[in-house]
């Protein structure tokens, strides 16, 4: 699964759109986020881990690694 898939799942679970997440992230993280910039990072697979972690946090989640 990709970061894009994971984030899309979280958005669905939280009944939120990428547009709403971009707006919330812009305010909370004091950095301009647009739907297009987030979407392109997800499509290209170039979103940094720390940025994905912050976005997940805004949705009320944290990234956790579990040994299988």
N, C-alpha and C positions, 0 to 999 in steps of 0.2 A: 504494500500500500504506500502511496506517496503522501507527502505533506498536503498536497492539494486535496486528496481524497479525505484525509483525516480532518482538515479544516472544514470541508464541505459537510461532513457528518456532524461535526460540532455545531455548525450553523443551523442545520436542520433540527437538531435536538433542542436548540435554544430558540427556535422560531425567529431567526434573525437572517437578514440578507447581508451580502457582502458590502452593499452600500451602507447599511447601518453600522456594520463593523468598522468600515473605513472612517465614518464620521466619529464614532466613539473613540477609535484609536487616535485620531487627530487631536482630540481634546485631551484624552488621558495621557498620551505619550508626548504631547507637545511637539509633534512632527506632522507635516502634511501627508496624509494618506488619501489616495483616490482609489476608486474601484478599479480603474484601469491599471494603476501601479501594482496593487495587490494581485490582481488577476494575472498580470504578465509575469510577476515573480513566481506565482504558483504554477503557471503553464510551463515556464522555462525551467522550473526547478532550481531557482536561484535565491530563494528566500533564506536568509541566514537563520541558523538555529535559534539565536537569542530573540530574533524578531518573531518567529513562530511561537516561541515560549511566551512572549509578552501578549500576543494576540490570543493564545489559548487562555492565558490568565484573565484577560478581559471578558472571556466567555465563561469564566468560573472553573477552568480546568487547569491542571498542571500535567506536564509531560513526565511520565514515569517509565523507567526501564526495569523490566523484570526478567530474571534468568529463566529460560525455559528448559 
